[in-house]
Amino acid sequence: MIVGYDERNLRMNLDEMLAASGITGSNTPANSENLKSGFVTLIGRPNVGKSTLMNNIIGQKVAITSNKPQTTRNRIQTVYTDDRGQIIFVDTPGIHKAKNKLGEYMVSAAERTLKDVDVICYLIEPKAFIGEAESKIIKRLKECKKPIILVINKIDMIKKEEVLPVIDMYRKELDFDEIVPVSARNGNNVDDLKKAIFEYLPYGPMYYDADTVTDQPMRQIIAELIREKALYCLEDEIPHGIAIEINMFKERKTSNGKPITDIDATIICERDSHKGIIIGKGGSMLKRIGTDARFEIEKQLDMKVNLKLWVKVKKEWRDSDILIKNYGYDKKDLADN
């Protein structure tokens, strides 16, 4: 089905997907036999809007967004729950050609996810041609025996009639179970996408409590928010060779009894020249990054934040297995159970 268009596409036989799944949460409703729950991945090449879409669906920021590709580095699990059941979204790094060990980790994270989920959402932009990167992803998807939903993102940037040639082109490449044009930025058709996903999830109890939003530790969320603001502020001046290390994360009471969180963090870069750019003239750039990051962190924690930032050079850290692991990208997390 093409949501929002009077066209139909063939569907796969999904009877085998209707098996009950295992783990329940303590807040699972009494009528759990009528609920659906399962894991869904958002897959696609870098910078197609996977993190923006996931943040829109769950209603708050968990994955960072940027106009730079390969912003997401880990598989991030977020949880959407309503009266129909529960969707556990796994946001992945964009599939791209790896140039270093960090890149290899990112690609492995994305491809491993395809094996672990119940439904695949393949995000693309509304362009009337299929490039090399998209062709490789489609080839990989043809090997998957899972329901696949083609999600055409950024439809707010084109006229509605311009979507139809994109639909025709992609449906000739793969027999998608659903095709849903959306705008992750303004929310157009996002409810239709959630409805389509629930249709293909198996029946079964919820995996998480109803009020769970993510399984990511707050330290990691804070580190990612700082990295996001660094990417925005630095624009094209610094490549993706930065990481964030949280050195201190501690809540305390002020003299008037109000809570405040003290956070010390280090921005890791690969070159001395990058360090100077990140700090800026008279510390101006580092101050800007800190101000923007503190604003977002205070919204997350719902309290005042005292944020201190430092910059440190770790040459070629993206090619060091030890440093990659130290900064939160552990290959063991991708190993088969």
C-alpha positions in Angstrom: 0.0 0.0 0.0 1.2 3.5 -0.8 -0.1 5.6 2.1 -1.7 8.8 0.8 -2.0 7.6 -2.8 -4.6 5.5 -4.6 -2.3 2.7 -5.5 -1.6 -0.7 -4.1 1.4 -2.9 -3.9 1.5 -6.7 -3.2 2.1 -7.8 0.4 4.1 -10.6 1.7 2.5 -13.5 3.6 3.2 -12.5 7.2 1.4 -15.3 9.1 4.7 -16.4 10.6 5.1 -13.0 12.2 2.0 -13.5 14.4 3.8 -15.5 17.1 3.8 -14.1 20.7 7.0 -12.6 21.9 8.7 -13.1 25.3 9.5 -10.4 27.9 6.9 -8.3 29.6 7.1 -5.0 31.4 5.6 -4.3 34.8 3.1 -1.8 33.4 1.8 -4.1 30.7 -2.0 -3.6 30.4 -4.3 -6.5 31.3 -5.5 -6.9 27.7 -2.0 -7.6 26.5 -3.2 -10.5 24.3 -4.6 -7.8 21.9 -1.3 -5.8 21.8 1.4 -5.9 19.2 5.1 -5.3 20.0 8.4 -5.7 18.3 11.6 -4.2 17.0 11.8 -1.9 14.0 14.9 -0.5 12.3 15.3 2.7 10.4 17.8 2.0 7.7 19.2 4.1 4.9 22.2 6.0 3.7 23.6 8.8 5.8 21.7 12.1 6.2 18.2 10.9 5.0 16.6 11.9 8.3 16.5 8.6 10.4 17.2 10.3 13.7 14.8 13.2 13.0 12.0 10.7 12.2 12.7 8.7 15.3 12.7 11.8 17.5 9.4 13.0 15.9 7.7 9.7 16.6 8.6 9.4 20.2 8.1 13.1 20.9 11.5 14.1 22.2 15.1 14.1 21.3 17.1 11.0 21.9 19.2 10.7 18.7 21.2 13.7 17.6 20.6 15.3 14.3 22.8 17.2 11.9 23.1 18.2 8.3 26.4 16.3 8.2 26.2 12.6 7.2 27.1 9.7 9.6 25.9 11.7 12.7 24.6 8.6 14.4 27.3 6.2 15.5 25.5 3.6 17.8 22.4 1.6 17.5 20.0 3.7 19.5 16.8 2.1 21.0 13.8 4.2 21.6 10.4 3.1 22.6 7.0 4.3 21.4 3.9 3.0 23.3 0.2 3.6 22.7 -3.0 1.6 23.1 -2.1 -0.6 20.1 1.1 -1.8 21.6 4.8 -1.0 21.6 7.4 -0.2 18.9 11.0 -0.4 19.8 12.9 1.7 17.2 16.5 0.9 16.5 18.1 3.9 14.9 21.3 3.0 13.1 24.3 4.7 11.5 23.8 5.3 7.8 25.2 2.6 5.6 28.3 4.0 3.9 31.8 3.0 2.7 33.9 2.6 5.8 37.2 4.7 5.8 38.5 3.7 9.3 37.8 1.4 12.2 35.0 3.6 13.5 33.4 3.5 10.1 33.6 -0.3 10.1 31.9 -0.3 13.5 29.1 2.0 12.2 28.5 -0.2 9.1 28.5 -3.4 11.2 26.0 -1.8 13.6 23.7 -1.0 10.8 23.9 -4.3 9.0 23.6 -6.4 12.2 20.4 -4.6 13.0 18.7 -6.1 9.9 19.0 -9.6 11.4 17.5 -8.6 14.8 14.2 -6.8 13.9 10.6 -7.6 13.0 10.1 -4.8 10.5 12.5 -2.8 8.4 11.8 0.9 7.5 14.0 1.9 4.5 14.3 5.7 4.4 15.1 7.5 1.2 14.9 11.0 -0.2 12.5 11.9 -3.0 15.0 11.9 -5.8 14.2 10.4 -9.2 17.3 8.3 -9.5 18.9 5.5 -7.6 22.6 6.0 -6.9 25.3 3.4 -6.1 24.7 3.7 -2.3 21.0 3.1 -2.6 21.6 0.2 -5.0 23.8 -1.5 -2.5 21.2 -1.1 0.3 18.4 -2.5 -2.0 20.6 -5.5 -2.8 21.1 -6.2 0.9 17.3 -5.8 1.5 16.5 -8.3 -1.1 18.2 -10.9 1.1 16.0 -10.0 4.1 13.0 -12.1 4.9 11.3 -9.3 6.9 8.5 -6.9 6.1 10.0 -3.8 4.5 8.3 -0.4 4.4 9.7 2.2 2.0 9.6 5.5 3.7 10.1 8.5 1.4 11.2 11.3 3.7 11.4 15.1 3.1 8.2 15.3 1.0 7.8 18.8 2.3 10.6 19.8 0.0 8.8 18.8 -3.2 5.4 18.9 -4.8 3.1 15.9 -4.2 3.0 14.8 -7.8 6.8 14.6 -7.8 6.6 11.7 -5.4 4.9 9.4 -7.8 8.0 8.9 -10.2 10.0 8.1 -7.1 7.5 5.5 -6.0 7.4 3.9 -9.5 11.1 3.7 -9.7 11.7 2.0 -6.3 8.8 -0.4 -6.6 10.4 -1.8 -9.7 13.5 -2.6 -7.7 11.8 -4.3 -4.7 8.4 -5.5 -3.8 7.9 -3.3 -0.7 5.1 -4.3 1.7 4.2 -0.6 2.2 5.2 2.7 0.8 4.7 5.7 3.1 5.8 9.3 2.1 6.5 11.4 5.2 8.1 14.6 6.4 10.1 13.8 9.6 10.7 17.5 10.0 7.0 18.6 10.2 5.3 15.3 11.0 3.3 14.9 7.9 2.1 11.3 7.5 4.1 10.1 10.6 0.9 8.8 12.2 0.2 6.8 9.0 3.7 5.3 9.2 3.1 4.2 12.8 -0.2 2.6 11.7 1.6 0.7 8.9 4.3 -0.5 11.3 1.8 -1.8 13.8 0.1 -3.8 11.0 3.2 -5.9 10.6 4.3 -6.3 14.2 3.6 -9.7 15.9 1.1 -9.9 18.7 2.6 -10.2 22.1 3.2 -8.4 25.4 5.3 -5.2 25.7 9.1 -5.5 26.2 9.4 -2.2 28.2 7.3 -0.4 30.8 4.8 2.0 29.1 6.7 5.1 30.3 10.0 4.0 28.9 11.4 6.2 26.1 14.9 4.9 25.6 17.4 2.3 26.9 20.3 4.8 26.5 22.0 5.9 29.7 21.7 9.6 30.4 25.5 10.0 30.2 25.5 8.8 26.6 22.5 11.1 25.7 24.3 14.1 27.2 27.5 13.2 25.3 25.6 13.0 22.1 23.9 16.3 22.7 27.3 18.0 23.2 28.5 16.3 20.0 25.5 17.5 18.1 26.0 21.1 19.1 29.7 20.9 18.2 28.8 19.6 14.7 26.3 22.4 14.2 28.6 25.2 15.5 31.7 24.0 13.6 29.7 23.4 10.4 32.3 22.4 7.7 35.4 23.4 9.7 35.9 20.1 11.4 35.2 16.6 10.0 33.5 13.9 11.9 36.7 13.1 13.9 35.3 14.3 17.2 34.1 12.3 20.2 32.8 13.4 23.6 34.0 12.0 26.9 31.9 12.7 30.1 34.4 13.1 32.9 31.9 14.1 35.7 28.1 13.9 35.9 26.9 14.7 39.4 23.7 16.2 40.8 23.8 18.5 43.9 21.7 21.1 45.8 22.5 24.8 45.5 22.6 27.1 48.6 18.9 27.7 48.1 18.0 24.0 48.0 17.4 23.8 44.2 18.9 20.9 42.2 21.7 21.5 39.7 23.8 19.0 37.7 27.6 19.5 37.3 28.9 18.1 34.1 32.6 18.1 33.0 33.1 16.9 29.4 36.0 16.7 27.0 35.8 17.1 23.2 38.2 14.7 21.6 39.7 15.7 18.2 42.4 14.2 16.0 44.6 17.1 15.2 46.2 20.1 16.9 44.8 22.4 14.2 41.3 21.1 15.0 41.8 21.9 18.7 42.4 25.5 17.9 39.3 25.7 15.7 37.1 24.1 18.4 38.4 26.5 21.1 38.1 29.5 18.8 39.5 33.0 19.2 39.6 33.8 22.9 37.5 30.6 23.6 34.6 32.0 21.6 33.7 28.8 19.7 34.0 26.5 22.8 31.8 28.9 24.7 29.2 28.8 21.9 29.2 25.0 21.9 28.8 24.9 25.7 25.9 27.5 25.7 24.0 25.6 23.0 24.6 22.2 24.6 23.7 23.4 28.1 20.3 24.7 26.8 19.5 21.2 25.4 20.8 19.3 28.4 18.7 21.5 30.8 15.6 20.5 28.8 16.5 16.8 29.1 17.3 16.9 32.8 14.6 19.5 33.7 17.0 21.4 36.0 19.9 23.9 35.8 23.2 22.6 34.5 26.7 23.7 35.2 28.6 22.5 32.1 32.4 22.8 31.7 34.1 21.8 28.4 37.7 21.0 27.6 39.4 20.0 24.3 42.0 17.2 23.9 43.8 15.8 20.9 43.9 12.0 20.4 45.6 11.5 17.1 43.9 9.1 14.7 41.5 7.9 17.5 39.0 6.5 14.9 41.6 3.9 13.9 42.3 2.8 17.5 40.3 -0.2 18.8 41.1 0.9 22.3 40.0 4.5 21.9 36.9 3.6 19.9 35.9 1.3 22.8 36.7 4.0 25.4 34.4 6.4 23.6 31.4 4.1 23.7 31.7 2.1 20.4 32.4 -1.5 21.5 32.4 -4.1 18.8 31.5 -6.8 21.3 28.0 -5.1 21.5 27.5 -6.3 17.9 28.6 -9.9 18.4 26.0 -12.7 18.0 24.5 -13.8 21.3 
